[in-house]
């Protein structure tokens, strides 16, 4: 038995009515993620593997050295080579400071009330932003700042959070066209070979509770006033004790004087009595001798 032949395909009556088959959506290419570098704890050989963290460590070491009463080198005061000439600094009170030299002068003024300042790193994370003119690293850092006010031995520890934006600068040309490579500052001035390793701050943001130091100063003032009051009370108590001791000493001396006068009076009485007894005995003896001589004369 023969199979029936298949029916021939008939072309559509109106080709315009055919809907085109939708093409699949284009495949999205994965975008490159920014490179990150994470570091815990104080600066060490691991953090120095990243040039940006080594640069920030050098910056904080220099800044902390300015906040010491024994700091003598003037070079760091005149060469704000860590900052781009057009850098910005956002302090925690909302004020914005512009240009590298102005920021550096302001930072030096912030160090004036302190005997020493030391920043201890807790956690930092570097996020590398590719593209644009040169490389840019945004660093998020949590630190513990140890402040010691001038004239104080006790310090205060305050958490501080930073957002550093660090840009790469080609050696020999800065962001404004002046030299700031290794061994030169961002203003083209030699800085003793310290250099910035081709990096400068584009911006810095800092967040922390400045009231901690204010409360510490208030507590210190209250404690000192209490110490002054306590010292005055102690001095007054010592004065009263000295007066009481002097009064007891005067009474003791008076008792000794009275006792000695009584003893001297008794001695005088004994001496007088002894003298009278001795004189009476001598008189009686002399009288007896005279009487004896008279009797002998009469017998003769």
Secondary structure, DSSP 4 states (H G I P E B T S, - for coil): -PPPPPPPPPPPS-GGGPPPPPPPPPPPPPPPPPPEEEEESS--TTGGGSHHHHHHHHHHHHHHHHT-TT----HHHH--TTEEEEEEEE-TTS-EEESHHHHHHHHHHHHTTEEEEEEEEEEEEEEEE-SSSS-EEEEEEEEEEEEEETT-SS-EEEEEEEEEEEEE--TT--TTSS--STTB-TTS-B-TT---TTEEEEEEEEEE-THHHHHHHHHHHHHHHHHHHHHHHHHHHHHHHHHHHHHHHHHHHHHHHHHHHHHHHHHHHHHHHHHHHHHHHHHHHHHHHHHHHHHHHHH-
